[in-house]
Amino acid sequence: MKIEINLNCNFDRTAPICVFRSKHNSREQILQKTNVVELDFAIEPKDFLSIHFINKDDRDDNVVIIKKILVDDIDLQHFLLKGKFTPEYNMDWYNNQDPKPPLVYAPCTELRHGGVWEIQLKTPIWKMMMEEWLNDKK
């Protein structure tokens, strides 16, 4: 499946490096200030898409911001906030925090710590979207 991920990044010297994954696919990429990451991943009927921010630099305070995700040209804007971010805290920083920050951020589209952001996918994508809309209680 064709996957397009639009990301913005904030940094001065340390460009973020992310690993993009699904069940059977993976690709590492150094990011710029503005990015359109294009992936061709084989997505299973029940799968996931993750973004692993692997080089958080606390001195530079680099940040990855997820703006948009398209799968086979279908915009997943209504699903972005269903993504969950599990940070890999710098333990020196974490131990000095009171109260302690959460172990998981949801919803989350700004990766301000190293860690993994993940969204669940079902194929076909159009069916996943229709089921969400039909089951929406709002």
N, C-alpha and C positions, 0 to 999 in steps of 0.2 A: 504494500500500500504506500502511496505517496503521502508523506507527512511533512508539513511545513510548520516550523516553530519560529515565531517572531519574538525576539528578545532584545531588551536594552540592557546595557551594563554601565555601572558607575565605577570608575577606577582612575588612578593617576599613573601608576607604574606597573601594577600587577594585573594583567588581563586575566579575567576568569577563564578557567578551564572546566568544561563540563563533559560528562559522559552521558550520552543519550542511550536508553535501553528499552527493549521490550523483552518478552520471554526468550526469544532466540536471536536477538540482534543487539549490536552495541556499536557505538561510534564515539570517539573522543574528539573534542574540538576546542581550540583556543578561540575565545570570543573577542569581538571588537565592541565599540560603544553601541552600535546598532547592528543587529544580526537577523538574517533569514536563514535558518538551518533547514536544509532539505534532506530528508531521509527517505530511503526506499526499504521499508521494513516489512517482513512477512508477519502479519498480525493474525494470531489465533482467534477462534470464536470468543474465548474469554482470555483477555490479555491485559497488559498494562503498558503505559508509557511513563518512563521516569527520566528525570534530569538530576544527575549527581554532580553537585558543585564541589570539586575536589581540591581546589587550591585557595581557600579563603585566606586572605592576608589581613591580619588585624591592624597592622600599621597603615596599610593603604586603604583599608575599609572597602574592598571591592564588593560589589553587589550585582546580582543577576535578577532582572525583572521580566517575568513572563507576560507578554502582551497579547499574543494570539496563537492558537493552534488550529491548523486545518488538517483534516484527514480525508484524502481523496477529494479535495476541494470543498469539503463540508466544514464550516466554521463551528468549532466546539465552544463558542463563547459562553453558552449556558452551563458548560461542564467545568470550566476553568476553576471555579470556586469550589468544586468538589475535590480538587486536588489536595493532598495532604503533604506537608513538609515535615520531615523528621530531621532535626538539626544534629550535627556532630559538633557539640560545643567544645570550645577551647576550655579545658578543665580549670585552668588558672582563673579565667574570667568567670566561669560558671560557679566556682566555689566562693567567689566574692559577691555573688548576687543574693539579695534578700528583698523580696521573696524570690525563690528560684523560678526561672522561666519555664514554660511548658515543654514537655517532651515531644509534643506534636503540635504544629500550627495548622489549623483548618478553619476557615479558608485561608489560603496563602498564595500569593503570586510574586512576592519579593523574597528572594533568598539572601538573607543578610548574614547567615552563618553557612559554613560548609554543611553539607548534608544532602538528603535525597527528597525531591519533590516527586509525587507519583499520582497518576490518575488511572482509574480502571477503564478499560475499553471492552466493548462487545462488538462483534461484527455480525451482520453488516451495520455500518455506522448509522445509516439512515434509520434502521430499526431501533437501535439504541436510543436515538433522539425521539422517535415517535413514542416509545414506551415511557420515556421520561415525561413527555408532555401529557400523555394519557393518564399517568399516575400522579400528576402534579396536584397537590391538595390545596394550592393557593387560589 
